[in-house]
Amino acid sequence: MAKAKFTALLLLAAFFLLPVFSFAAEIGEEEIVDENVPKIYIEEEDEYTFFQRGKVKNMLAVSVGYDNNAHLDSERTGDAFGQVFFKTNFISPITRDKRVQGILGYEFMNLMYAGESGLDVIRNSLTAGVENKINKEWELRGGYRMDAYSYINSGSDKFFENSLYWNVRQNLPKKMYHQLGYEVAFKNYPSRHTRLTATIDTDKKRNDWRNGMNYEVGKYFEKDLIRLSYDYFNNNSNEHFLNYYDYDSYKITASVTHLFNDKVFGLVSFSRQYRGYRSRTITLDTGVKEHDRTYLFATALYYNFNKQLTFGLSYTYRENVSNEPIENYSGSLIAISSYYRF
């Protein structure tokens, strides 16, 4: 009797529910999803963390050359040098459309002279920044950088520099662009004290503040890139002795990069820098403030062996013209370099 009642209930349930199941099988997704409700699709990479999504780009450069005025003074002491430079960047998208990316970077530089060991220096640099490609026209960058300079055989000259920077770039018609940047930096010397006179130190450590801006405009041609830039910064130091390191710097640079073919390209640049010291006077007349003009001419030729390896040959000429006689100098250096990207 019980089995008969159970069978009857199953048949009754099937009678009422079977039409419902049949109807559900016939309708499609478009009939059960409200089109006014946005659909969310989760891609596999959306589940990755910031570090999992990122990519690493590295470059190692090695240079050897000769500098015929290593100390940049009128004595013109020449010396051979070698330099190692390593740079690595980790770049990862922050937003889903990948227009905003985070950048973490590290740089290492080691410059060694064959004889003038007092000039040997090591630099370590850390960078954390953000790049925002707002649209095809505008791009914004900003971040923080910390540099540590260590003069291997002159410990009192080492210093740390902390910088905040931003840069905005606009792509213009006819393959032109221009960009504007600003930077504020604080430099402190842990082993150097300020001076009351040329020979009397205080108990305060030396530090400098620098504020600067940069403007650049450029144009791309079929095989050339022409750039013109203007740089300004002012340096303010707590050094008491004649405010020795307080000055304003103005620099104009013009450069041309030319592609000879798929393998060979060259660079030519010229710059003029003016430095006006706000309180520093010349030795022959303490009533006259020092001002310097530095001219820099550089040219280089590069050969792309493949996508990873590039070789370069460069020549640079420098000349400083000053109303302070001991600051007049000229010199040049030549270097052979290799660049490996991986």
Protein Blocks (a to p, Z undefined) as FASTA:
>chain_A
ZZmmmmmmmmmmmmmmmmmmmmmmmpcfklmpcfklccddddfklmpcfklmpccddddd
ddddddfblnopakopacddddddddddddddfbfnlmaccdddddddddddfklmmlgc
cdddddddddddfblmbccdddddddddddfklmklgccddddddddddddehhiacddd
ddddddddfkbccdfblmlccfbdcdddddddddddddddfkbccdddddddddddfbfg
hplmgccdddddddddddfblmbccdddddddddddfkbccfklmkbccddddddddddd
dddfblmbccdddddddddddfbfklgccdddddddddddZZ
